[in-house]
């Protein structure tokens, strides 16, 4: 999807949010996912993403020892599935 104007993400600060999010990534695959994000006006996609965020918040608030390290880089495995 083309967004108008061409520098929409810079004007709205979306590019800065994306950059800040990469600081929280624990693996190269997470960084790849975040850097591939772009602005969307697709209502159903946004709802799906919000549902996933709510689910993660629920997991983090209910699990006392959710792992935050020792993630495996599954980039190569992901390529063989796609």
Buried (B, 14 or more C-beta within 10 A) or exposed (E): EEBEEEEBBEEEEBBEEBEEBEEEBEEEBBBEEBEEEEEEEEEEEEEEEEEEEEEEEEEEEEEEEEEEEEEEEEEEEEEEEE
